[in-house]
Amino acid sequence: MLIRELISQLLPSVHLTDKVYQVLQHMNDNQVVHLPIIEGEKYIGLISEDDLLMAENDNDPLEVLQQSFSTESVKEDEHFLKAVQLAGENGLSIVPVVSDENELTGVVSYNELLKYASSFMSLNEPGGLIVLEIASNNYSFSEISKLVEQNDAQITQLNTSNDGETGMMQITIRINKPEVSDIVATFQRYDYSVKYFIGEEMYENELRSNFDNLMNYLKI
């Protein structure tokens, strides 16, 4: 799923001439703590509520805070997991989406990204998730399926997206078992780049059990 398919036009963008108090009001009205700034159609950066609250005067225009702008964004043809990663790593409430010409085409809220990610990954179902990256011309579904099945697992969902500039392909795989470390290790042995993975490992459950036993012992 590409990020362009999740773009919302409902959240506003702001301008360098907008006053600090106006931007704070927009954030409050839309229940976000970040908004994108544009000049014409060009994306200038992202302003946060924290930065606005540091302003000396609520009537100052945004341009006086330009040193505080961040530049995070994703391209509209990138995989939506890239936006999830960017928002999570930078604590963003929205992710700006831009064109190749750096024009703002819309935004995606982090809450919406999480809702879609949960549905897309079937996180309410038992299993694990692995995201691989390989050269597009090296993609082989039969090989990927074989490597998964070598570890007594099966693919229940597979999605791909291509980067036309780099020729790389991202492959998102849903596995029918939560223990994914052996599968990840297998892919790495076969020179697949593992970008992300989500799963539970048996040793984690054992550590949790040992911790609970220790706590119970200490309470005696």
LOVEX-850729 format. One record per residue (C-alpha): residue number from 1; x negated, y negated, z. Coordinates in pm, 1 decimal, padded with zeros to 6 digits. Layout:
// residues N
<kolnu pos="NUM" xx="X" yy="Y" zz="Z"/>
...
***
This chain:
// residues 220
<kolnu pos="1" xx="00000.0" yy="00000.0" zz="00000.0"/>
<kolnu pos="2" xx="-00146.0" yy="-00335.2" zz="-00108.3"/>
<kolnu pos="3" xx="-00108.3" yy="-00640.3" zz="00110.8"/>
<kolnu pos="4" xx="00077.0" yy="-00835.4" zz="-00160.2"/>
<kolnu pos="5" xx="00376.3" yy="-00608.6" zz="-00101.3"/>
<kolnu pos="6" xx="00405.5" yy="-00724.8" zz="00261.3"/>
<kolnu pos="7" xx="00368.3" yy="-01100.3" zz="00211.9"/>
<kolnu pos="8" xx="00617.9" yy="-01320.3" zz="00394.4"/>
<kolnu pos="9" xx="00705.3" yy="-01667.5" zz="00270.0"/>
<kolnu pos="10" xx="00898.0" yy="-01752.6" zz="00586.6"/>
<kolnu pos="11" xx="00603.0" yy="-01865.6" zz="00800.1"/>
<kolnu pos="12" xx="00493.8" yy="-02222.7" zz="00722.9"/>
<kolnu pos="13" xx="00155.3" yy="-02353.3" zz="00617.7"/>
<kolnu pos="14" xx="00024.7" yy="-02689.1" zz="00742.7"/>
<kolnu pos="15" xx="-00188.5" yy="-02969.6" zz="00602.3"/>
<kolnu pos="16" xx="-00491.9" yy="-03166.3" zz="00711.5"/>
<kolnu pos="17" xx="-00274.3" yy="-03475.1" zz="00758.7"/>
<kolnu pos="18" xx="-00024.6" yy="-03301.0" zz="00988.9"/>
<kolnu pos="19" xx="-00032.6" yy="-03413.1" zz="01350.0"/>
<kolnu pos="20" xx="-00143.1" yy="-03179.1" zz="01628.1"/>
<kolnu pos="21" xx="00195.1" yy="-03195.5" zz="01802.4"/>
<kolnu pos="22" xx="00374.3" yy="-03109.4" zz="01477.5"/>
<kolnu pos="23" xx="00163.5" yy="-02798.7" zz="01423.5"/>
<kolnu pos="24" xx="00217.2" yy="-02688.4" zz="01784.0"/>
<kolnu pos="25" xx="00591.2" yy="-02723.8" zz="01728.7"/>
<kolnu pos="26" xx="00571.9" yy="-02510.4" zz="01413.3"/>
<kolnu pos="27" xx="00387.8" yy="-02240.2" zz="01611.0"/>
<kolnu pos="28" xx="00644.3" yy="-02251.0" zz="01888.9"/>
<kolnu pos="29" xx="00935.3" yy="-02232.4" zz="01644.0"/>
<kolnu pos="30" xx="00786.1" yy="-01931.3" zz="01465.4"/>
<kolnu pos="31" xx="00643.6" yy="-01756.2" zz="01774.1"/>
<kolnu pos="32" xx="00286.4" yy="-01738.1" zz="01642.3"/>
<kolnu pos="33" xx="-00041.4" yy="-01883.4" zz="01769.5"/>
<kolnu pos="34" xx="-00209.8" yy="-01933.4" zz="01431.0"/>
<kolnu pos="35" xx="-00111.5" yy="-02110.7" zz="01109.3"/>
<kolnu pos="36" xx="-00286.6" yy="-02144.8" zz="00771.4"/>
<kolnu pos="37" xx="-00400.7" yy="-02484.5" zz="00647.2"/>
<kolnu pos="38" xx="-00383.4" yy="-02579.0" zz="00281.5"/>
<kolnu pos="39" xx="-00494.6" yy="-02872.6" zz="00068.0"/>
<kolnu pos="40" xx="-00286.3" yy="-02869.3" zz="-00245.5"/>
<kolnu pos="41" xx="-00257.1" yy="-02495.7" zz="-00306.1"/>
<kolnu pos="42" xx="-00606.2" yy="-02412.4" zz="-00179.8"/>
<kolnu pos="43" xx="-00653.7" yy="-02228.4" zz="00148.4"/>
<kolnu pos="44" xx="-00868.5" yy="-02435.6" zz="00383.9"/>
<kolnu pos="45" xx="-00868.2" yy="-02225.1" zz="00699.0"/>
<kolnu pos="46" xx="-00678.9" yy="-02109.0" zz="01002.8"/>
<kolnu pos="47" xx="-00601.1" yy="-02314.1" zz="01312.2"/>
<kolnu pos="48" xx="-00521.8" yy="-02159.2" zz="01650.8"/>
<kolnu pos="49" xx="-00302.7" yy="-02282.1" zz="01933.3"/>
<kolnu pos="50" xx="-00604.5" yy="-02279.8" zz="02166.4"/>
<kolnu pos="51" xx="-00789.7" yy="-02520.9" zz="01937.6"/>
<kolnu pos="52" xx="-00488.0" yy="-02749.7" zz="01914.3"/>
<kolnu pos="53" xx="-00455.7" yy="-02763.2" zz="02292.3"/>
<kolnu pos="54" xx="-00817.1" yy="-02882.0" zz="02310.4"/>
<kolnu pos="55" xx="-00738.5" yy="-03190.0" zz="02101.0"/>
<kolnu pos="56" xx="-00780.1" yy="-03521.3" zz="02283.3"/>
<kolnu pos="57" xx="-00467.9" yy="-03670.7" zz="02129.8"/>
<kolnu pos="58" xx="-00151.4" yy="-03493.1" zz="02014.0"/>
<kolnu pos="59" xx="-00112.2" yy="-03755.9" zz="01742.9"/>
<kolnu pos="60" xx="-00447.9" yy="-03677.8" zz="01584.8"/>
<kolnu pos="61" xx="-00434.6" yy="-03523.9" zz="01235.8"/>
<kolnu pos="62" xx="-00563.7" yy="-03169.5" zz="01191.8"/>
<kolnu pos="63" xx="-00865.9" yy="-03292.2" zz="00998.2"/>
<kolnu pos="64" xx="-01028.9" yy="-03408.7" zz="01324.2"/>
<kolnu pos="65" xx="-01040.3" yy="-03041.0" zz="01430.7"/>
<kolnu pos="66" xx="-01192.9" yy="-02916.0" zz="01106.1"/>
<kolnu pos="67" xx="-01498.6" yy="-02772.3" zz="01280.6"/>
<kolnu pos="68" xx="-01265.1" yy="-02540.0" zz="01471.1"/>
<kolnu pos="69" xx="-01104.5" yy="-02389.0" zz="01159.0"/>
<kolnu pos="70" xx="-01170.1" yy="-02020.9" zz="01097.9"/>
<kolnu pos="71" xx="-01172.8" yy="-01879.4" zz="00746.2"/>
<kolnu pos="72" xx="-01032.0" yy="-01528.8" zz="00788.1"/>
<kolnu pos="73" xx="-00809.9" yy="-01410.1" zz="00502.2"/>
<kolnu pos="74" xx="-00744.9" yy="-01109.8" zz="00281.7"/>
<kolnu pos="75" xx="-00700.9" yy="-01084.9" zz="-00093.4"/>
<kolnu pos="76" xx="-00354.1" yy="-00994.7" zz="-00215.9"/>
<kolnu pos="77" xx="-00483.9" yy="-00678.8" zz="-00387.3"/>
<kolnu pos="78" xx="-00650.5" yy="-00536.3" zz="-00075.0"/>
<kolnu pos="79" xx="-00516.9" yy="-00241.5" zz="00123.8"/>
<kolnu pos="80" xx="-00289.5" yy="-00346.7" zz="00409.0"/>
<kolnu pos="81" xx="-00514.4" yy="-00166.9" zz="00659.4"/>
<kolnu pos="82" xx="-00775.1" yy="-00433.4" zz="00586.3"/>
<kolnu pos="83" xx="-00533.1" yy="-00692.8" zz="00722.2"/>
<kolnu pos="84" xx="-00463.7" yy="-00477.1" zz="01027.9"/>
<kolnu pos="85" xx="-00837.0" yy="-00449.7" zz="01093.2"/>
<kolnu pos="86" xx="-00896.5" yy="-00823.2" zz="01042.6"/>
<kolnu pos="87" xx="-00611.9" yy="-00921.2" zz="01275.0"/>
<kolnu pos="88" xx="-00718.0" yy="-00675.0" zz="01542.2"/>
<kolnu pos="89" xx="-01085.8" yy="-00772.7" zz="01538.8"/>
<kolnu pos="90" xx="-01014.9" yy="-01146.6" zz="01550.0"/>
<kolnu pos="91" xx="-00704.6" yy="-01156.0" zz="01768.5"/>
<kolnu pos="92" xx="-00490.1" yy="-01308.2" zz="01491.8"/>
<kolnu pos="93" xx="-00113.3" yy="-01342.6" zz="01513.1"/>
<kolnu pos="94" xx="-00095.7" yy="-01386.4" zz="01132.7"/>
<kolnu pos="95" xx="-00321.2" yy="-01297.6" zz="00841.2"/>
<kolnu pos="96" xx="-00342.2" yy="-01541.6" zz="00546.4"/>
<kolnu pos="97" xx="-00324.8" yy="-01381.8" zz="00200.6"/>
<kolnu pos="98" xx="-00510.1" yy="-01553.9" zz="-00082.7"/>
<kolnu pos="99" xx="-00554.4" yy="-01513.5" zz="-00457.4"/>
<kolnu pos="100" xx="-00885.3" yy="-01477.3" zz="-00641.5"/>
<kolnu pos="101" xx="-00879.1" yy="-01856.7" zz="-00679.3"/>
<kolnu pos="102" xx="-00847.9" yy="-01893.2" zz="-00299.6"/>
<kolnu pos="103" xx="-00490.6" yy="-02018.3" zz="-00325.8"/>
<kolnu pos="104" xx="-00263.8" yy="-01927.3" zz="-00035.6"/>
<kolnu pos="105" xx="00001.3" yy="-01685.6" zz="-00160.4"/>
<kolnu pos="106" xx="00159.5" yy="-01619.5" zz="00179.2"/>
<kolnu pos="107" xx="00095.8" yy="-01472.3" zz="00521.8"/>
<kolnu pos="108" xx="00164.1" yy="-01148.5" zz="00705.8"/>
<kolnu pos="109" xx="00232.9" yy="-01144.2" zz="01079.9"/>
<kolnu pos="110" xx="00037.2" yy="-00902.8" zz="01295.6"/>
<kolnu pos="111" xx="00359.2" yy="-00770.0" zz="01447.2"/>
<kolnu pos="112" xx="00489.6" yy="-00679.7" zz="01102.4"/>
<kolnu pos="113" xx="00158.3" yy="-00517.4" zz="01013.2"/>
<kolnu pos="114" xx="00174.1" yy="-00298.9" zz="01322.7"/>
<kolnu pos="115" xx="00534.5" yy="-00198.5" zz="01254.2"/>
<kolnu pos="116" xx="00450.6" yy="-00104.2" zz="00898.0"/>
<kolnu pos="117" xx="00130.7" yy="00074.1" zz="00997.9"/>
<kolnu pos="118" xx="00318.5" yy="00282.6" zz="01253.5"/>
<kolnu pos="119" xx="00578.6" yy="00383.0" zz="00995.5"/>
<kolnu pos="120" xx="00322.6" yy="00433.9" zz="00717.5"/>
<kolnu pos="121" xx="00103.6" yy="00656.0" zz="00933.2"/>
<kolnu pos="122" xx="00395.9" yy="00843.1" zz="01091.0"/>
<kolnu pos="123" xx="00240.4" yy="00776.8" zz="01429.8"/>
<kolnu pos="124" xx="00545.8" yy="00916.3" zz="01604.6"/>
<kolnu pos="125" xx="00456.1" yy="01253.5" zz="01452.0"/>
<kolnu pos="126" xx="00171.8" yy="01470.1" zz="01584.9"/>
<kolnu pos="127" xx="-00141.1" yy="01448.7" zz="01373.2"/>
<kolnu pos="128" xx="-00444.4" yy="01238.9" zz="01283.4"/>
<kolnu pos="129" xx="-00537.6" yy="00974.7" zz="01030.1"/>
<kolnu pos="130" xx="-00858.4" yy="00936.8" zz="00828.3"/>
<kolnu pos="131" xx="-00946.7" yy="00660.2" zz="00579.6"/>
<kolnu pos="132" xx="-01224.1" yy="00741.9" zz="00331.5"/>
<kolnu pos="133" xx="-01407.0" yy="00529.3" zz="00076.1"/>
<kolnu pos="134" xx="-01571.6" yy="00671.0" zz="-00236.0"/>
<kolnu pos="135" xx="-01648.0" yy="00563.5" zz="-00592.1"/>
<kolnu pos="136" xx="-01328.6" yy="00589.1" zz="-00796.3"/>
<kolnu pos="137" xx="-01487.7" yy="00821.6" zz="-01052.5"/>
<kolnu pos="138" xx="-01579.6" yy="01068.3" zz="-00774.8"/>
<kolnu pos="139" xx="-01224.3" yy="01112.4" zz="-00647.9"/>
<kolnu pos="140" xx="-01105.6" yy="01471.6" zz="-00635.4"/>
<kolnu pos="141" xx="-00787.3" yy="01560.5" zz="-00454.3"/>
<kolnu pos="142" xx="-00869.5" yy="01930.8" zz="-00471.2"/>
<kolnu pos="143" xx="-01207.7" yy="01877.9" zz="-00301.6"/>
<kolnu pos="144" xx="-01060.0" yy="01656.9" zz="-00027.8"/>
<kolnu pos="145" xx="-00783.3" yy="01907.5" zz="00035.9"/>
<kolnu pos="146" xx="-01036.8" yy="02193.3" zz="00045.1"/>
<kolnu pos="147" xx="-01254.7" yy="02014.1" zz="00301.1"/>
<kolnu pos="148" xx="-00953.4" yy="01950.7" zz="00524.0"/>
<kolnu pos="149" xx="-00832.7" yy="02311.1" zz="00494.3"/>
<kolnu pos="150" xx="-01181.1" yy="02437.0" zz="00588.8"/>
<kolnu pos="151" xx="-01106.1" yy="02293.3" zz="00932.7"/>
<kolnu pos="152" xx="-00771.3" yy="02473.3" zz="00968.0"/>
<kolnu pos="153" xx="-00568.9" yy="02162.5" zz="00885.7"/>
<kolnu pos="154" xx="-00350.6" yy="02038.2" zz="00602.5"/>
<kolnu pos="155" xx="-00287.4" yy="01701.2" zz="00438.9"/>
<kolnu pos="156" xx="00066.3" yy="01580.3" zz="00502.1"/>
<kolnu pos="157" xx="00025.9" yy="01239.8" zz="00334.8"/>
<kolnu pos="158" xx="-00232.4" yy="01083.6" zz="00103.3"/>
<kolnu pos="159" xx="-00245.8" yy="00730.4" zz="-00036.0"/>
<kolnu pos="160" xx="-00509.3" yy="00562.7" zz="-00250.8"/>
<kolnu pos="161" xx="-00598.9" yy="00206.5" zz="-00346.2"/>
<kolnu pos="162" xx="-00867.2" yy="00081.8" zz="-00585.8"/>
<kolnu pos="163" xx="-01095.2" yy="-00220.5" zz="-00575.5"/>
<kolnu pos="164" xx="-01131.9" yy="-00323.3" zz="-00938.3"/>
<kolnu pos="165" xx="-01444.4" yy="-00529.2" zz="-00871.6"/>
<kolnu pos="166" xx="-01648.2" yy="-00270.7" zz="-00681.9"/>
<kolnu pos="167" xx="-01504.8" yy="00044.4" zz="-00836.8"/>
<kolnu pos="168" xx="-01450.7" yy="00186.2" zz="-00488.3"/>
<kolnu pos="169" xx="-01140.7" yy="00374.4" zz="-00380.5"/>
<kolnu pos="170" xx="-00989.5" yy="00389.1" zz="-00032.1"/>
<kolnu pos="171" xx="-00812.1" yy="00713.1" zz="00051.2"/>
<kolnu pos="172" xx="-00578.9" yy="00724.2" zz="00349.7"/>
<kolnu pos="173" xx="-00512.5" yy="01078.2" zz="00469.4"/>
<kolnu pos="174" xx="-00260.0" yy="01194.7" zz="00726.3"/>
<kolnu pos="175" xx="-00358.5" yy="01528.3" zz="00884.5"/>
<kolnu pos="176" xx="-00121.4" yy="01772.0" zz="01055.6"/>
<kolnu pos="177" xx="-00346.1" yy="01813.1" zz="01361.8"/>
<kolnu pos="178" xx="-00460.4" yy="01545.7" zz="01607.5"/>
<kolnu pos="179" xx="-00817.4" yy="01677.6" zz="01649.2"/>
<kolnu pos="180" xx="-01005.2" yy="01509.7" zz="01364.2"/>
<kolnu pos="181" xx="-01370.9" yy="01497.9" zz="01470.0"/>
<kolnu pos="182" xx="-01466.5" yy="01819.1" zz="01287.3"/>
<kolnu pos="183" xx="-01289.3" yy="01699.2" zz="00972.0"/>
<kolnu pos="184" xx="-01462.8" yy="01360.1" zz="00992.4"/>
<kolnu pos="185" xx="-01800.3" yy="01534.3" zz="01030.1"/>
<kolnu pos="186" xx="-01725.1" yy="01753.0" zz="00726.6"/>
<kolnu pos="187" xx="-01643.5" yy="01452.5" zz="00508.3"/>
<kolnu pos="188" xx="-01962.6" yy="01279.4" zz="00619.1"/>
<kolnu pos="189" xx="-02168.0" yy="01587.5" zz="00528.5"/>
<kolnu pos="190" xx="-02023.1" yy="01564.2" zz="00178.2"/>
<kolnu pos="191" xx="-02123.3" yy="01195.4" zz="00148.9"/>
<kolnu pos="192" xx="-01778.3" yy="01045.7" zz="00199.6"/>
<kolnu pos="193" xx="-01777.9" yy="00710.9" zz="00378.5"/>
<kolnu pos="194" xx="-01532.6" yy="00735.6" zz="00670.6"/>
<kolnu pos="195" xx="-01395.7" yy="00383.8" zz="00725.1"/>
<kolnu pos="196" xx="-01147.6" yy="00454.2" zz="01007.8"/>
<kolnu pos="197" xx="-00998.7" yy="00749.0" zz="01189.6"/>
<kolnu pos="198" xx="-00730.5" yy="00795.6" zz="01454.6"/>
<kolnu pos="199" xx="-00682.9" yy="01115.4" zz="01652.1"/>
<kolnu pos="200" xx="-00708.6" yy="01292.0" zz="01982.5"/>
<kolnu pos="201" xx="-00980.5" yy="01535.9" zz="02077.4"/>
<kolnu pos="202" xx="-00950.9" yy="01825.9" zz="02313.8"/>
<kolnu pos="203" xx="-01246.5" yy="01707.4" zz="02520.2"/>
<kolnu pos="204" xx="-01059.6" yy="01383.4" zz="02594.1"/>
<kolnu pos="205" xx="-00774.8" yy="01582.4" zz="02741.1"/>
<kolnu pos="206" xx="-01019.3" yy="01784.8" zz="02949.2"/>
<kolnu pos="207" xx="-01186.9" yy="01469.3" zz="03079.2"/>
<kolnu pos="208" xx="-00849.2" yy="01325.6" zz="03172.3"/>
<kolnu pos="209" xx="-00760.6" yy="01644.7" zz="03355.9"/>
<kolnu pos="210" xx="-01091.7" yy="01644.3" zz="03543.0"/>
<kolnu pos="211" xx="-01039.6" yy="01279.2" zz="03638.7"/>
<kolnu pos="212" xx="-00688.9" yy="01351.2" zz="03769.7"/>
<kolnu pos="213" xx="-00820.2" yy="01643.5" zz="03974.0"/>
<kolnu pos="214" xx="-01093.1" yy="01422.9" zz="04121.6"/>
<kolnu pos="215" xx="-00838.5" yy="01155.0" zz="04217.0"/>
<kolnu pos="216" xx="-00616.8" yy="01414.9" zz="04382.1"/>
<kolnu pos="217" xx="-00916.5" yy="01549.6" zz="04574.5"/>
<kolnu pos="218" xx="-01012.5" yy="01203.1" zz="04698.4"/>
<kolnu pos="219" xx="-00660.6" yy="01145.9" zz="04828.4"/>
<kolnu pos="220" xx="-00679.4" yy="01450.9" zz="05054.4"/>
***
